Amino acid sequence: MSTRGAPGRQRGLTMIELIVFIVVISIALVALLHVLGLTSRHSADPLRRKQALMLAEAMLEEVQLARFTYCDPTSDNADTAESSADCTIPEAFGRNAPKPAGSRPYDNINDYVAAAGTPTLAFNNAAGRLADVNGTPLELAGYTVRLTITPEALGGIASGGNSADAEVLRIRVTVEFDGDSLALDGYRTRHAPNML
């Protein structure tokens, strides 16, 4: 008699192992496709956010570089006045005559908004479109830029209330886009109020 061993079991995959393998691979594939879809849907967001940041920085810089004087530059005593009460033509929030709307840059920081603490579409041209300092429309669809200028105390310097004689102004530029918003704040102090 031969002492051959009993025939061994065949090695391979059972039907259950094959089904479990297919299920696991399917779940992993669905998760991978979901992540790829989410990534591709939001791939343009960094570009839009970067454009919004550049817009906010440019508008904030324009406002911060404007004069911060007591008197309108056309006032005959603009270089000697010590408060807006001393001016022939005092500066006030809102555009003093003869500055037409849309003629940026304005000759004073107070001219960019109609009233203190009120968000304003200060960077739109006469046609209501977002524009550069020359009035040329910016071809940036979907962006809205609002400017708020508020008298505020800063580092021991009193705010001075909501009058044009405030010593410190907080400048906030808010850019709204694609259901999102970005805001930049800056400050301006009255260091040379008679510098024209």
Secondary structure, DSSP 8 states (H G I E B T S, - for coil): -----------S--HHHHHHHHHHHHHHHHHHHHHHHHHHHTTTHHHHHHHHHHHHHHHHHHHHTS---SB-TTSTTTTT-SSGGG-SSB--SS--TT--TT--S-SSGGGGSSSTT--B-TTB-TTSSBB-TTS-B---TTEEEEEEEEE--BTTB---TTSTT-SEEEEEEEEEETTEEEEEEEEEE-S-TT--
